[in-house]
Amino acid sequence: MSWNRIKRSTGNLPVLLRKSAGRLPALRLLVAALATTLYLHAGYKIENIPYPAELRGGIASIAFTPSGTLVIASRYGEIWTRRSDGRWQLFMRGLDEPMGLVAESDRVIYIAHRPELLRATDRDGDGRAETFDVISGAWGQTINYHEFFFGLRRDQEGNFYGALSLESQGEKSPATNLPTRGPRDVTDILEPSGQRSETTWRGWAVRITPDGKLDPLANGFRQPNGVALSPEGEFFVTDNQGDYKPSTGLLHVERGDFHGHASSVKWEPGFDPKQVTTEALWRRLKTPAVVFPHGPMGISPGEPVWDVSGGRFGPFAGQVFTGDYSKLAIRATLERVAGGWQGACFAFLGRNETPGYVSGDKLKAGITRAAFSPDGSLYFAASAGWGAGEDGLQRVSWDGHTSPDLRDIKITERGLTLSFTQPMDPATLAKPEAYEVTRFRYYYHYKYGSPWIDEERVPVTATRVAVDQSSAELTLAELKPGFIYEVSVPTLRTTGGEGLANPLGYYTANRLLNGERTVGGTTRLARPDEKSLGAKEVTAAQSSPAALVAAGEKIYRMYCVGCHQPDGRGMPVPGGAANFVDDQTRLAKPDTELLNVIEKGKEGTGMLPFGAILSPLQRKSVLAYIRASFSPSAKN
């Protein structure tokens, strides 16, 4: 799959029409008519919601009360409410980075912040809380700047669910004289890591009973920035890519699970450091139910929410929506296969902001908090607190028009079934060559992230089109468990000739229907002396400039596209990713300077050091791709 192919098949059409319209008056009228039609039937509208200037520090949590009152928490420790008439009111202040809310009513709000879970109550009905009751705080804490309690969800029995982040040390030595609540252990498990579980239950997903008892359920988390309960009460978490975490994703949590990061296993009952090896942990590893491949599907996902609006939010009822830090909203589907959850993910908004599908404002960066309102619209809340994000509140609503899109991907005995939101042209739908299927997986290692490995095209040998032309069953030449399957269909058209809003999806095949599965899920251990860039790719990349650019495109979409965007325009906020297209001073710098930034990162921005992740040849190849795609001499 090529980003350029997607741009050619969708995003460049309005530009081409506008250029032609300048020459031909008749075509100019046609363009105006088309634009009017497209904007009137955009499918989804994004609106920026204003809030009081006194509300500072970005939005760290969002919820709705049963009556429809919006409740938000700021990173500066305030809780605000917004009534249906648009009136804002301060409910309380003085919290320590509250990351989770359960709004029981307009008067009773449960809040998860760093030190505790508490209940705030407005007893006299004046809109401000007067009493504050601590429910629990039985986890370790220091004054480390990066200790969070992510959440919050409550089940029908009144139990609360959340997840505790690891402490972040970066490259600094741990300070052993910090004030501490509970025992502290700075021992490294396996390799030293920038993310560390220094106090009890850091890196664990937990349940808190109504009477305040802490029940640790599962570990191996890094920065589990999103916590959710499905409509059936299943516990899911999103975690962030990094050390021991090859990619992001939607993780299903059950008691006793290990989800990858080594540091938190030290708090397991009966922990024996002699028994901890990378291979032993890999054999226990539970990989995501749905992998969000790093780059194409964002860089840092937030809170997952289920669409239970009964169709008021469009054709994706029952699916999961997650905001990401990279100006992207992700859509995911789940199915139960041989006793475990797995499914597919797609870009929802942010990669397809052409007039045909989206109207109104642009998505903000940093939209890691989400909630469906009682009217069926989806609210995203953004915070600039982690680097290149933006503070803000946005509402996404459906206008009643169903845009053509991939609706779902499901596994079959011999391949995959793709379903669509509209009937598709049966002639192209039946052609095996219309489908590009590639599979890949990741390394499990202590390093930051992972390249795609064991990547290969999987031929589609046959198709079977449904009678209503809204789905097609693909027979693959080979179907293996333990891989992510990328499905690209940029040439498919509806019966009316329209292209798809998002012609790309990823299916996580943890299991096959017959129950076959692999150790380590969608990962494997690196072989001795194995290079992340294969020998054939190295030879090809060194053989010609075109091959170097082709190799760089793969690196760009894995590691760079989430921040710098498919069009190279980055994030226009302080400290945000560079805009290569509109600010040509970026690419006017010599290769040596730019390669140094790729290798060592850039302090004060979101640019990470990739020296330990990418080889010198990979760094050279991605720079070649950036220059070829976004410099003034690059072809459109």
Summary of the structure (lengths in Angstrom):
residues: 636
radius of gyration: 24.3
end to end distance: 17.6
largest distance: 78.5
contacts: 2204
relative contact order: 0.10
helix: 17%
strand: 33%
